[in-house]
Amino acid sequence: MSEALFLLGEPQAVALAQLLRRRHLQLAFTLADELGTVLDLRAKYANVPMSLADACLVRMSETLPEPIIVTTDSDFRIYRRHSRQVVPCLLP
């Protein structure tokens, strides 16, 4: 969400914020619960380097049965979920 709100221009960012405020969108990821795993991913991909947001997305992909990450970040071609699986992505 942080990157979406950052990258979206007005009024789309305002609209997304309203969806969050009204609880039409719910975040099913709590960094506090996943911090160790997220930090391990950042260490594993330190040579890329992996941002905290990217590590959170990779970890989220590991917790969902059929995830798809929509991104313009080509580093997702490098990252792996569960150490070996390609992270399913839509890259323009």
VEXDRENSE-311308 format. One line per 3 residues: their letters; for each residue x, z, y of C-alpha. Coordinates in nm, 2 decimals. Each point is the difference from the previous one (the first is absolute). Layout:
BEGIN
A) X:Z:Y  ...
***
This chain:
BEGIN
MSE) 0.00:0.00:0.00  0.28:0.08:0.24  0.14:-0.35:-0.03
ALF) -0.34:-0.16:0.02  -0.09:0.19:0.32  0.34:-0.09:0.14
LLG) -0.01:-0.37:-0.08  -0.37:-0.07:0.08  -0.07:-0.09:0.35
EPQ) -0.29:0.12:0.21  -0.29:0.01:-0.08  0.07:-0.01:-0.38
AVA) 0.21:0.32:0.01  -0.29:0.18:0.18  -0.25:-0.14:-0.26
LAQ) 0.22:0.12:-0.29  0.04:0.35:0.17  -0.38:0.01:0.03
LLR) -0.04:-0.08:-0.37  0.24:0.29:-0.08  -0.18:0.24:0.24
RRH) -0.34:-0.08:-0.16  0.15:0.04:-0.35  -0.09:-0.35:-0.10
LQL) 0.36:-0.03:-0.11  0.16:0.28:-0.19  0.37:0.05:-0.06
AFT) 0.06:0.09:-0.36  0.37:0.08:0.05  0.15:0.32:0.12
LAD) 0.37:-0.01:0.09  0.04:0.37:-0.06  -0.11:-0.05:-0.36
ELG) 0.23:-0.30:-0.06  0.29:0.09:0.22  0.26:0.05:-0.28
TVL) -0.08:-0.34:-0.16  -0.01:-0.18:0.33  0.34:0.14:0.10
DLR) 0.14:-0.10:-0.34  -0.12:-0.36:0.06  0.17:0.00:0.34
AKY) 0.32:0.12:-0.16  -0.03:-0.26:-0.28  -0.04:-0.29:0.25
ANV) 0.24:0.14:0.27  0.19:-0.33:0.00  -0.31:-0.20:0.11
PMS) -0.07:0.25:0.19  -0.35:0.12:-0.09  -0.22:0.15:0.28
LAD) -0.21:0.30:-0.06  -0.31:-0.22:0.04  0.13:-0.24:-0.26
ACL) 0.07:0.28:-0.24  -0.35:0.14:0.05  -0.15:-0.34:-0.08
VRM) 0.21:-0.04:-0.32  -0.10:0.35:-0.11  -0.37:-0.07:0.08
SET) 0.03:-0.32:-0.22  0.12:0.23:-0.28  -0.31:0.22:0.03
LPE) -0.26:-0.28:-0.01  -0.10:-0.20:-0.30  -0.02:-0.35:0.17
PII) 0.18:0.02:0.34  0.06:-0.29:0.23  0.22:0.06:0.31
VTT) -0.06:-0.24:0.29  0.32:-0.02:0.20  0.23:-0.23:0.19
DSD) 0.30:0.21:-0.12  0.21:-0.21:-0.24  0.17:0.32:-0.13
FRI) -0.30:0.04:-0.22  0.14:-0.28:-0.22  0.29:0.24:-0.07
YRR) -0.19:0.33:-0.05  -0.13:0.09:-0.35  -0.27:0.24:-0.09
HSR) 0.06:0.23:-0.29  0.37:-0.12:0.02  -0.07:-0.34:-0.17
QVV) -0.33:-0.15:0.10  -0.04:-0.24:0.29  -0.20:0.14:0.28
PCL) -0.31:-0.22:0.02  0.00:-0.15:0.35  -0.16:-0.26:0.22
LP) 0.28:-0.14:0.22  -0.08:-0.27:0.24
***
